[in-house]
């Protein structure tokens, strides 16, 4: 399962406000978490489509 922009819009108000100087795509992060949970892989074994595992 992957979340879409429509899913993100529905939960956006429940997410914390970004702070600090770190910028990330929330949708990409949530989809990476879902991928790890569904596939049981290690965080560092995320597919490249999510970006570098250290910056997700």
PDBQT receptor file of N, H, CA, C and O in Angstrom, charges set to zero:
ATOM      1  N   UNK A   1       0.847  -1.184   0.000  1.00  0.00    +0.000 N 
ATOM      2  CA  UNK A   1       0.000   0.000   0.000  1.00  0.00    +0.000 C 
ATOM      3  C   UNK A   1       0.884   1.236   0.000  1.00  0.00    +0.000 C 
ATOM      4  O   UNK A   1       1.877   1.301   0.724  1.00  0.00    +0.000 OA
ATOM      5  N   UNK A   2       0.525   2.190  -0.797  1.00  0.00    +0.000 N 
ATOM      6  H   UNK A   2      -0.282   2.137  -1.385  1.00  0.00    +0.000 HD
ATOM      7  CA  UNK A   2       1.204   3.478  -0.786  1.00  0.00    +0.000 C 
ATOM      8  C   UNK A   2       0.166   4.569  -0.622  1.00  0.00    +0.000 C 
ATOM      9  O   UNK A   2      -0.926   4.506  -1.186  1.00  0.00    +0.000 OA
ATOM     10  N   UNK A   3       0.528   5.563   0.157  1.00  0.00    +0.000 N 
ATOM     11  H   UNK A   3       1.416   5.614   0.615  1.00  0.00    +0.000 HD
ATOM     12  CA  UNK A   3      -0.354   6.705   0.342  1.00  0.00    +0.000 C 
ATOM     13  C   UNK A   3      -0.227   7.644  -0.850  1.00  0.00    +0.000 C 
ATOM     14  O   UNK A   3       0.835   7.743  -1.465  1.00  0.00    +0.000 OA
ATOM     15  N   UNK A   4      -1.302   8.320  -1.164  1.00  0.00    +0.000 N 
ATOM     16  H   UNK A   4      -2.164   8.240  -0.664  1.00  0.00    +0.000 HD
ATOM     17  CA  UNK A   4      -1.314   9.292  -2.255  1.00  0.00    +0.000 C 
ATOM     18  C   UNK A   4      -1.444  10.695  -1.670  1.00  0.00    +0.000 C 
ATOM     19  O   UNK A   4      -1.621  10.866  -0.464  1.00  0.00    +0.000 OA
ATOM     20  N   UNK A   5      -1.355  11.685  -2.536  1.00  0.00    +0.000 N 
ATOM     21  H   UNK A   5      -1.212  11.546  -3.516  1.00  0.00    +0.000 HD
ATOM     22  CA  UNK A   5      -1.556  13.071  -2.100  1.00  0.00    +0.000 C 
ATOM     23  C   UNK A   5      -2.940  13.246  -1.475  1.00  0.00    +0.000 C 
ATOM     24  O   UNK A   5      -3.097  14.006  -0.519  1.00  0.00    +0.000 OA
ATOM     25  N   UNK A   6      -3.933  12.556  -2.004  1.00  0.00    +0.000 N 
ATOM     26  H   UNK A   6      -3.806  11.938  -2.780  1.00  0.00    +0.000 HD
ATOM     27  CA  UNK A   6      -5.293  12.647  -1.449  1.00  0.00    +0.000 C 
ATOM     28  C   UNK A   6      -5.328  12.115  -0.018  1.00  0.00    +0.000 C 
ATOM     29  O   UNK A   6      -5.984  12.698   0.845  1.00  0.00    +0.000 OA
ATOM     30  N   UNK A   7      -4.627  11.012   0.237  1.00  0.00    +0.000 N 
ATOM     31  H   UNK A   7      -4.094  10.538  -0.464  1.00  0.00    +0.000 HD
ATOM     32  CA  UNK A   7      -4.548  10.479   1.602  1.00  0.00    +0.000 C 
ATOM     33  C   UNK A   7      -3.867  11.493   2.521  1.00  0.00    +0.000 C 
ATOM     34  O   UNK A   7      -4.325  11.752   3.634  1.00  0.00    +0.000 OA
ATOM     35  N   UNK A   8      -2.769  12.058   2.033  1.00  0.00    +0.000 N 
ATOM     36  H   UNK A   8      -2.397  11.848   1.128  1.00  0.00    +0.000 HD
ATOM     37  CA  UNK A   8      -2.006  13.003   2.843  1.00  0.00    +0.000 C 
ATOM     38  C   UNK A   8      -2.849  14.221   3.204  1.00  0.00    +0.000 C 
ATOM     39  O   UNK A   8      -2.781  14.703   4.335  1.00  0.00    +0.000 OA
ATOM     40  N   UNK A   9      -3.623  14.714   2.283  1.00  0.00    +0.000 N 
ATOM     41  H   UNK A   9      -3.679  14.322   1.364  1.00  0.00    +0.000 HD
ATOM     42  CA  UNK A   9      -4.475  15.872   2.556  1.00  0.00    +0.000 C 
ATOM     43  C   UNK A   9      -5.474  15.583   3.667  1.00  0.00    +0.000 C 
ATOM     44  O   UNK A   9      -5.821  16.470   4.446  1.00  0.00    +0.000 OA
ATOM     45  N   UNK A  10      -5.932  14.341   3.737  1.00  0.00    +0.000 N 
ATOM     46  H   UNK A  10      -5.650  13.620   3.104  1.00  0.00    +0.000 HD
ATOM     47  CA  UNK A  10      -6.917  13.982   4.767  1.00  0.00    +0.000 C 
ATOM     48  C   UNK A  10      -6.307  13.943   6.166  1.00  0.00    +0.000 C 
ATOM     49  O   UNK A  10      -7.005  14.190   7.149  1.00  0.00    +0.000 OA
ATOM     50  N   UNK A  11      -5.010  13.635   6.269  1.00  0.00    +0.000 N 
ATOM     51  H   UNK A  11      -4.443  13.434   5.471  1.00  0.00    +0.000 HD
ATOM     52  CA  UNK A  11      -4.376  13.520   7.589  1.00  0.00    +0.000 C 
ATOM     53  C   UNK A  11      -3.434  14.678   7.907  1.00  0.00    +0.000 C 
ATOM     54  O   UNK A  11      -2.873  14.728   9.001  1.00  0.00    +0.000 OA
ATOM     55  N   UNK A  12      -3.251  15.606   6.973  1.00  0.00    +0.000 N 
ATOM     56  H   UNK A  12      -3.707  15.565   6.084  1.00  0.00    +0.000 HD
ATOM     57  CA  UNK A  12      -2.284  16.699   7.118  1.00  0.00    +0.000 C 
ATOM     58  C   UNK A  12      -2.453  17.459   8.431  1.00  0.00    +0.000 C 
ATOM     59  O   UNK A  12      -1.456  17.792   9.072  1.00  0.00    +0.000 OA
ATOM     60  N   UNK A  13      -3.670  17.739   8.841  1.00  0.00    +0.000 N 
ATOM     61  H   UNK A  13      -4.479  17.469   8.320  1.00  0.00    +0.000 HD
ATOM     62  CA  UNK A  13      -3.905  18.515  10.064  1.00  0.00    +0.000 C 
ATOM     63  C   UNK A  13      -3.509  17.756  11.326  1.00  0.00    +0.000 C 
ATOM     64  O   UNK A  13      -3.328  18.370  12.378  1.00  0.00    +0.000 OA
ATOM     65  N   UNK A  14      -3.374  16.442  11.242  1.00  0.00    +0.000 N 
ATOM     66  H   UNK A  14      -3.521  15.944  10.388  1.00  0.00    +0.000 HD
ATOM     67  CA  UNK A  14      -3.002  15.634  12.404  1.00  0.00    +0.000 C 
ATOM     68  C   UNK A  14      -1.493  15.492  12.561  1.00  0.00    +0.000 C 
ATOM     69  O   UNK A  14      -1.021  15.015  13.593  1.00  0.00    +0.000 OA
ATOM     70  N   UNK A  15      -0.740  15.897  11.557  1.00  0.00    +0.000 N 
ATOM     71  H   UNK A  15      -1.124  16.284  10.718  1.00  0.00    +0.000 HD
ATOM     72  CA  UNK A  15       0.713  15.755  11.583  1.00  0.00    +0.000 C 
ATOM     73  C   UNK A  15       1.347  16.940  12.293  1.00  0.00    +0.000 C 
ATOM     74  O   UNK A  15       0.817  18.049  12.240  1.00  0.00    +0.000 OA
ATOM     75  N   UNK A  16       2.483  16.717  12.960  1.00  0.00    +0.000 N 
ATOM     76  H   UNK A  16       2.914  15.815  13.004  1.00  0.00    +0.000 HD
ATOM     77  CA  UNK A  16       3.161  17.833  13.622  1.00  0.00    +0.000 C 
ATOM     78  C   UNK A  16       3.735  18.814  12.601  1.00  0.00    +0.000 C 
ATOM     79  O   UNK A  16       4.008  18.450  11.457  1.00  0.00    +0.000 OA
ATOM     80  N   UNK A  17       3.911  20.043  13.027  1.00  0.00    +0.000 N 
ATOM     81  H   UNK A  17       3.690  20.339  13.956  1.00  0.00    +0.000 HD
ATOM     82  CA  UNK A  17       4.494  21.081  12.184  1.00  0.00    +0.000 C 
ATOM     83  C   UNK A  17       5.988  20.812  12.042  1.00  0.00    +0.000 C 
ATOM     84  O   UNK A  17       6.645  20.426  13.009  1.00  0.00    +0.000 OA
ATOM     85  N   UNK A  18       6.525  21.014  10.842  1.00  0.00    +0.000 N 
ATOM     86  H   UNK A  18       5.991  21.328  10.057  1.00  0.00    +0.000 HD
ATOM     87  CA  UNK A  18       7.967  20.839  10.650  1.00  0.00    +0.000 C 
ATOM     88  C   UNK A  18       8.710  21.869  11.480  1.00  0.00    +0.000 C 
ATOM     89  O   UNK A  18       8.265  23.008  11.627  1.00  0.00    +0.000 OA
ATOM     90  N   UNK A  19       9.842  21.457  12.017  1.00  0.00    +0.000 N 
ATOM     91  H   UNK A  19      10.203  20.532  11.898  1.00  0.00    +0.000 HD
ATOM     92  CA  UNK A  19      10.660  22.393  12.793  1.00  0.00    +0.000 C 
ATOM     93  C   UNK A  19      12.120  22.118  12.503  1.00  0.00    +0.000 C 
ATOM     94  O   UNK A  19      12.471  21.055  11.991  1.00  0.00    +0.000 OA
ATOM     95  N   UNK A  20      12.958  23.063  12.827  1.00  0.00    +0.000 N 
ATOM     96  H   UNK A  20      12.673  23.926  13.243  1.00  0.00    +0.000 HD
ATOM     97  CA  UNK A  20      14.378  22.906  12.553  1.00  0.00    +0.000 C 
ATOM     98  C   UNK A  20      14.686  23.173  11.090  1.00  0.00    +0.000 C 
ATOM     99  O   UNK A  20      13.865  23.708  10.346  1.00  0.00    +0.000 OA
ATOM    100  N   UNK A  21      15.894  22.784  10.698  1.00  0.00    +0.000 N 
ATOM    101  H   UNK A  21      16.562  22.349  11.303  1.00  0.00    +0.000 HD
ATOM    102  CA  UNK A  21      16.319  23.051   9.324  1.00  0.00    +0.000 C 
ATOM    103  C   UNK A  21      16.258  21.803   8.448  1.00  0.00    +0.000 C 
ATOM    104  O   UNK A  21      16.829  21.780   7.357  1.00  0.00    +0.000 OA
ATOM    105  N   UNK A  22      15.576  20.779   8.915  1.00  0.00    +0.000 N 
ATOM    106  H   UNK A  22      15.112  20.798   9.801  1.00  0.00    +0.000 HD
ATOM    107  CA  UNK A  22      15.448  19.544   8.150  1.00  0.00    +0.000 C 
ATOM    108  C   UNK A  22      14.165  19.598   7.339  1.00  0.00    +0.000 C 
ATOM    109  O   UNK A  22      13.081  19.834   7.873  1.00  0.00    +0.000 OA
ATOM    110  N   UNK A  23      14.307  19.380   6.061  1.00  0.00    +0.000 N 
ATOM    111  H   UNK A  23      15.188  19.188   5.628  1.00  0.00    +0.000 HD
ATOM    112  CA  UNK A  23      13.139  19.369   5.193  1.00  0.00    +0.000 C 
ATOM    113  C   UNK A  23      12.997  17.987   4.585  1.00  0.00    +0.000 C 
ATOM    114  O   UNK A  23      13.963  17.434   4.058  1.00  0.00    +0.000 OA
ATOM    115  N   UNK A  24      11.804  17.431   4.655  1.00  0.00    +0.000 N 
ATOM    116  H   UNK A  24      11.020  17.880   5.083  1.00  0.00    +0.000 HD
ATOM    117  CA  UNK A  24      11.575  16.120   4.060  1.00  0.00    +0.000 C 
ATOM    118  C   UNK A  24      10.174  16.079   3.495  1.00  0.00    +0.000 C 
ATOM    119  O   UNK A  24       9.287  16.820   3.918  1.00  0.00    +0.000 OA
ATOM    120  N   UNK A  25      10.000  15.216   2.548  1.00  0.00    +0.000 N 
ATOM    121  H   UNK A  25      10.721  14.614   2.204  1.00  0.00    +0.000 HD
ATOM    122  CA  UNK A  25       8.668  15.010   2.013  1.00  0.00    +0.000 C 
ATOM    123  C   UNK A  25       7.938  14.045   2.936  1.00  0.00    +0.000 C 
ATOM    124  O   UNK A  25       8.333  12.888   3.079  1.00  0.00    +0.000 OA
ATOM    125  N   UNK A  26       6.890  14.522   3.550  1.00  0.00    +0.000 N 
ATOM    126  H   UNK A  26       6.569  15.462   3.434  1.00  0.00    +0.000 HD
ATOM    127  CA  UNK A  26       6.137  13.714   4.505  1.00  0.00    +0.000 C 
ATOM    128  C   UNK A  26       5.569  12.472   3.830  1.00  0.00    +0.000 C 
ATOM    129  O   UNK A  26       5.611  11.380   4.398  1.00  0.00    +0.000 OA
ATOM    130  N   UNK A  27       5.046  12.631   2.636  1.00  0.00    +0.000 N 
ATOM    131  H   UNK A  27       5.011  13.518   2.175  1.00  0.00    +0.000 HD
ATOM    132  CA  UNK A  27       4.451  11.505   1.921  1.00  0.00    +0.000 C 
ATOM    133  C   UNK A  27       5.494  10.419   1.650  1.00  0.00    +0.000 C 
ATOM    134  O   UNK A  27       5.205   9.232   1.800  1.00  0.00    +0.000 OA
ATOM    135  N   UNK A  28       6.685  10.814   1.257  1.00  0.00    +0.000 N 
ATOM    136  H   UNK A  28       6.920  11.779   1.135  1.00  0.00    +0.000 HD
ATOM    137  CA  UNK A  28       7.759   9.857   1.001  1.00  0.00    +0.000 C 
ATOM    138  C   UNK A  28       8.150   9.129   2.287  1.00  0.00    +0.000 C 
ATOM    139  O   UNK A  28       8.365   7.917   2.273  1.00  0.00    +0.000 OA
ATOM    140  N   UNK A  29       8.240   9.857   3.387  1.00  0.00    +0.000 N 
ATOM    141  H   UNK A  29       8.065  10.842   3.398  1.00  0.00    +0.000 HD
ATOM    142  CA  UNK A  29       8.581   9.254   4.673  1.00  0.00    +0.000 C 
ATOM    143  C   UNK A  29       7.522   8.242   5.106  1.00  0.00    +0.000 C 
ATOM    144  O   UNK A  29       7.853   7.128   5.510  1.00  0.00    +0.000 OA
ATOM    145  N   UNK A  30       6.258   8.628   5.023  1.00  0.00    +0.000 N 
ATOM    146  H   UNK A  30       5.988   9.533   4.696  1.00  0.00    +0.000 HD
ATOM    147  CA  UNK A  30       5.181   7.725   5.435  1.00  0.00    +0.000 C 
ATOM    148  C   UNK A  30       5.147   6.471   4.567  1.00  0.00    +0.000 C 
ATOM    149  O   UNK A  30       4.916   5.372   5.071  1.00  0.00    +0.000 OA
ATOM    150  N   UNK A  31       5.375   6.630   3.277  1.00  0.00    +0.000 N 
ATOM    151  H   UNK A  31       5.563   7.523   2.868  1.00  0.00    +0.000 HD
ATOM    152  CA  UNK A  31       5.400   5.466   2.394  1.00  0.00    +0.000 C 
ATOM    153  C   UNK A  31       6.597   4.567   2.696  1.00  0.00    +0.000 C 
ATOM    154  O   UNK A  31       6.495   3.347   2.572  1.00  0.00    +0.000 OA
ATOM    155  N   UNK A  32       7.722   5.147   3.089  1.00  0.00    +0.000 N 
ATOM    156  H   UNK A  32       7.805   6.138   3.191  1.00  0.00    +0.000 HD
ATOM    157  CA  UNK A  32       8.883   4.342   3.475  1.00  0.00    +0.000 C 
ATOM    158  C   UNK A  32       8.575   3.540   4.742  1.00  0.00    +0.000 C 
ATOM    159  O   UNK A  32       8.928   2.364   4.830  1.00  0.00    +0.000 OA
ATOM    160  N   UNK A  33       7.928   4.161   5.709  1.00  0.00    +0.000 N 
ATOM    161  H   UNK A  33       7.641   5.116   5.637  1.00  0.00    +0.000 HD
ATOM    162  CA  UNK A  33       7.544   3.459   6.939  1.00  0.00    +0.000 C 
ATOM    163  C   UNK A  33       6.589   2.314   6.618  1.00  0.00    +0.000 C 
ATOM    164  O   UNK A  33       6.749   1.206   7.130  1.00  0.00    +0.000 OA
ATOM    165  N   UNK A  34       5.609   2.578   5.781  1.00  0.00    +0.000 N 
ATOM    166  H   UNK A  34       5.479   3.478   5.365  1.00  0.00    +0.000 HD
ATOM    167  CA  UNK A  34       4.673   1.520   5.382  1.00  0.00    +0.000 C 
ATOM    168  C   UNK A  34       5.395   0.378   4.676  1.00  0.00    +0.000 C 
ATOM    169  O   UNK A  34       5.071  -0.790   4.894  1.00  0.00    +0.000 OA
ATOM    170  N   UNK A  35       6.361   0.702   3.840  1.00  0.00    +0.000 N 
ATOM    171  H   UNK A  35       6.624   1.651   3.663  1.00  0.00    +0.000 HD
ATOM    172  CA  UNK A  35       7.113  -0.327   3.120  1.00  0.00    +0.000 C 
ATOM    173  C   UNK A  35       7.854  -1.232   4.107  1.00  0.00    +0.000 C 
ATOM    174  O   UNK A  35       7.818  -2.457   3.983  1.00  0.00    +0.000 OA
ATOM    175  N   UNK A  36       8.520  -0.626   5.080  1.00  0.00    +0.000 N 
ATOM    176  H   UNK A  36       8.549   0.369   5.181  1.00  0.00    +0.000 HD
ATOM    177  CA  UNK A  36       9.259  -1.409   6.082  1.00  0.00    +0.000 C 
ATOM    178  C   UNK A  36       8.303  -2.294   6.873  1.00  0.00    +0.000 C 
ATOM    179  O   UNK A  36       8.601  -3.461   7.125  1.00  0.00    +0.000 OA
ATOM    180  N   UNK A  37       7.166  -1.749   7.261  1.00  0.00    +0.000 N 
ATOM    181  H   UNK A  37       6.923  -0.801   7.055  1.00  0.00    +0.000 HD
ATOM    182  CA  UNK A  37       6.198  -2.524   8.037  1.00  0.00    +0.000 C 
ATOM    183  C   UNK A  37       5.605  -3.675   7.222  1.00  0.00    +0.000 C 
ATOM    184  O   UNK A  37       5.429  -4.776   7.742  1.00  0.00    +0.000 OA
ATOM    185  N   UNK A  38       5.302  -3.429   5.965  1.00  0.00    +0.000 N 
ATOM    186  H   UNK A  38       5.445  -2.534   5.542  1.00  0.00    +0.000 HD
ATOM    187  CA  UNK A  38       4.688  -4.463   5.130  1.00  0.00    +0.000 C 
ATOM    188  C   UNK A  38       5.665  -5.552   4.718  1.00  0.00    +0.000 C 
ATOM    189  O   UNK A  38       5.289  -6.720   4.613  1.00  0.00    +0.000 OA
ATOM    190  N   UNK A  39       6.925  -5.174   4.485  1.00  0.00    +0.000 N 
ATOM    191  H   UNK A  39       7.230  -4.226   4.570  1.00  0.00    +0.000 HD
ATOM    192  CA  UNK A  39       7.895  -6.115   3.939  1.00  0.00    +0.000 C 
ATOM    193  C   UNK A  39       8.875  -6.660   4.968  1.00  0.00    +0.000 C 
ATOM    194  O   UNK A  39       9.627  -7.592   4.682  1.00  0.00    +0.000 OA
ATOM    195  N   UNK A  40       8.869  -6.085   6.156  1.00  0.00    +0.000 N 
ATOM    196  H   UNK A  40       8.259  -5.328   6.389  1.00  0.00    +0.000 HD
ATOM    197  CA  UNK A  40       9.735  -6.577   7.213  1.00  0.00    +0.000 C 
ATOM    198  C   UNK A  40      11.216  -6.395   6.939  1.00  0.00    +0.000 C 
ATOM    199  O   UNK A  40      12.044  -7.127   7.481  1.00  0.00    +0.000 OA
ATOM    200  N   UNK A  41      11.554  -5.429   6.106  1.00  0.00    +0.000 N 
ATOM    201  H   UNK A  41      10.881  -4.834   5.666  1.00  0.00    +0.000 HD
ATOM    202  CA  UNK A  41      12.971  -5.220   5.791  1.00  0.00    +0.000 C 
ATOM    203  C   UNK A  41      13.598  -4.261   6.802  1.00  0.00    +0.000 C 
ATOM    204  O   UNK A  41      12.898  -3.578   7.549  1.00  0.00    +0.000 OA
ATOM    205  N   UNK A  42      14.905  -4.226   6.808  1.00  0.00    +0.000 N 
ATOM    206  H   UNK A  42      15.474  -4.781   6.201  1.00  0.00    +0.000 HD
ATOM    207  CA  UNK A  42      15.636  -3.264   7.634  1.00  0.00    +0.000 C 
ATOM    208  C   UNK A  42      15.534  -1.889   6.974  1.00  0.00    +0.000 C 
ATOM    209  O   UNK A  42      15.412  -1.783   5.754  1.00  0.00    +0.000 OA
ATOM    210  N   UNK A  43      15.586  -0.846   7.790  1.00  0.00    +0.000 N 
ATOM    211  H   UNK A  43      15.686  -0.932   8.781  1.00  0.00    +0.000 HD
ATOM    212  CA  UNK A  43      15.485   0.519   7.286  1.00  0.00    +0.000 C 
ATOM    213  C   UNK A  43      16.554   0.785   6.232  1.00  0.00    +0.000 C 
ATOM    214  O   UNK A  43      16.282   1.437   5.224  1.00  0.00    +0.000 OA
ATOM    215  N   UNK A  44      17.759   0.289   6.455  1.00  0.00    +0.000 N 
ATOM    216  H   UNK A  44      17.980  -0.241   7.274  1.00  0.00    +0.000 HD
ATOM    217  CA  UNK A  44      18.846   0.542   5.508  1.00  0.00    +0.000 C 
ATOM    218  C   UNK A  44      18.698  -0.242   4.212  1.00  0.00    +0.000 C 
ATOM    219  O   UNK A  44      19.482  -0.042   3.284  1.00  0.00    +0.000 OA
ATOM    220  N   UNK A  45      17.721  -1.122   4.125  1.00  0.00    +0.000 N 
ATOM    221  H   UNK A  45      17.084  -1.285   4.879  1.00  0.00    +0.000 HD
ATOM    222  CA  UNK A  45      17.473  -1.906   2.909  1.00  0.00    +0.000 C 
ATOM    223  C   UNK A  45      16.299  -1.363   2.093  1.00  0.00    +0.000 C 
ATOM    224  O   UNK A  45      15.771  -2.050   1.219  1.00  0.00    +0.000 OA
ATOM    225  N   UNK A  46      15.898  -0.132   2.385  1.00  0.00    +0.000 N 
ATOM    226  H   UNK A  46      16.327   0.426   3.095  1.00  0.00    +0.000 HD
ATOM    227  CA  UNK A  46      14.815   0.488   1.622  1.00  0.00    +0.000 C 
ATOM    228  C   UNK A  46      15.200   0.603   0.147  1.00  0.00    +0.000 C 
ATOM    229  O   UNK A  46      16.359   0.876  -0.165  1.00  0.00    +0.000 OA
ATOM    230  N   UNK A  47      14.253   0.400  -0.755  1.00  0.00    +0.000 N 
ATOM    231  H   UNK A  47      13.312   0.178  -0.501  1.00  0.00    +0.000 HD
ATOM    232  CA  UNK A  47      14.537   0.604  -2.178  1.00  0.00    +0.000 C 
ATOM    233  C   UNK A  47      14.949   2.058  -2.446  1.00  0.00    +0.000 C 
ATOM    234  O   UNK A  47      14.553   2.970  -1.722  1.00  0.00    +0.000 OA
ATOM    235  N   UNK A  48      15.733   2.250  -3.474  1.00  0.00    +0.000 N 
ATOM    236  H   UNK A  48      16.055   1.508  -4.063  1.00  0.00    +0.000 HD
ATOM    237  CA  UNK A  48      16.253   3.576  -3.805  1.00  0.00    +0.000 C 
ATOM    238  C   UNK A  48      15.159   4.589  -4.118  1.00  0.00    +0.000 C 
ATOM    239  O   UNK A  48      15.396   5.793  -4.023  1.00  0.00    +0.000 OA
ATOM    240  N   UNK A  49      13.973   4.133  -4.489  1.00  0.00    +0.000 N 
ATOM    241  H   UNK A  49      13.780   3.155  -4.567  1.00  0.00    +0.000 HD
ATOM    242  CA  UNK A  49      12.897   5.076  -4.837  1.00  0.00    +0.000 C 
ATOM    243  C   UNK A  49      12.495   5.963  -3.655  1.00  0.00    +0.000 C 
ATOM    244  O   UNK A  49      11.875   7.009  -3.846  1.00  0.00    +0.000 OA
ATOM    245  N   UNK A  50      12.850   5.545  -2.433  1.00  0.00    +0.000 N 
ATOM    246  H   UNK A  50      13.354   4.695  -2.278  1.00  0.00    +0.000 HD
ATOM    247  CA  UNK A  50      12.537   6.349  -1.252  1.00  0.00    +0.000 C 
ATOM    248  C   UNK A  50      13.643   7.351  -0.931  1.00  0.00    +0.000 C 
ATOM    249  O   UNK A  50      13.454   8.230  -0.090  1.00  0.00    +0.000 OA
ATOM    250  N   UNK A  51      14.773   7.231  -1.580  1.00  0.00    +0.000 N 
ATOM    251  H   UNK A  51      14.927   6.517  -2.263  1.00  0.00    +0.000 HD
ATOM    252  CA  UNK A  51      15.912   8.090  -1.295  1.00  0.00    +0.000 C 
ATOM    253  C   UNK A  51      16.901   7.375  -0.397  1.00  0.00    +0.000 C 
ATOM    254  O   UNK A  51      16.760   6.181  -0.129  1.00  0.00    +0.000 OA
ATOM    255  N   UNK A  52      17.893   8.102   0.065  1.00  0.00    +0.000 N 
ATOM    256  H   UNK A  52      18.007   9.071  -0.153  1.00  0.00    +0.000 HD
ATOM    257  CA  UNK A  52      18.917   7.515   0.928  1.00  0.00    +0.000 C 
ATOM    258  C   UNK A  52      18.312   7.211   2.296  1.00  0.00    +0.000 C 
ATOM    259  O   UNK A  52      17.626   8.052   2.878  1.00  0.00    +0.000 OA
ATOM    260  N   UNK A  53      18.565   6.017   2.804  1.00  0.00    +0.000 N 
ATOM    261  H   UNK A  53      19.121   5.333   2.332  1.00  0.00    +0.000 HD
ATOM    262  CA  UNK A  53      17.937   5.593   4.053  1.00  0.00    +0.000 C 
ATOM    263  C   UNK A  53      18.328   6.474   5.226  1.00  0.00    +0.000 C 
ATOM    264  O   UNK A  53      17.558   6.601   6.178  1.00  0.00    +0.000 OA
ATOM    265  N   UNK A  54      19.500   7.083   5.186  1.00  0.00    +0.000 N 
ATOM    266  H   UNK A  54      20.126   6.980   4.413  1.00  0.00    +0.000 HD
ATOM    267  CA  UNK A  54      19.930   7.940   6.299  1.00  0.00    +0.000 C 
ATOM    268  C   UNK A  54      19.204   9.284   6.328  1.00  0.00    +0.000 C 
ATOM    269  O   UNK A  54      19.179   9.952   7.362  1.00  0.00    +0.000 OA
ATOM    270  N   UNK A  55      18.621   9.678   5.217  1.00  0.00    +0.000 N 
ATOM    271  H   UNK A  55      18.642   9.136   4.377  1.00  0.00    +0.000 HD
ATOM    272  CA  UNK A  55      17.964  10.992   5.160  1.00  0.00    +0.000 C 
ATOM    273  C   UNK A  55      16.447  10.911   5.142  1.00  0.00    +0.000 C 
ATOM    274  O   UNK A  55      15.777  11.943   5.135  1.00  0.00    +0.000 OA
ATOM    275  N   UNK A  56      15.901   9.724   5.136  1.00  0.00    +0.000 N 
ATOM    276  H   UNK A  56      16.446   8.885   5.142  1.00  0.00    +0.000 HD
ATOM    277  CA  UNK A  56      14.445   9.568   5.113  1.00  0.00    +0.000 C 
ATOM    278  C   UNK A  56      13.879   9.927   6.470  1.00  0.00    +0.000 C 
ATOM    279  O   UNK A  56      12.666   9.864   6.670  1.00  0.00    +0.000 OA
TER     280      UNK A  56
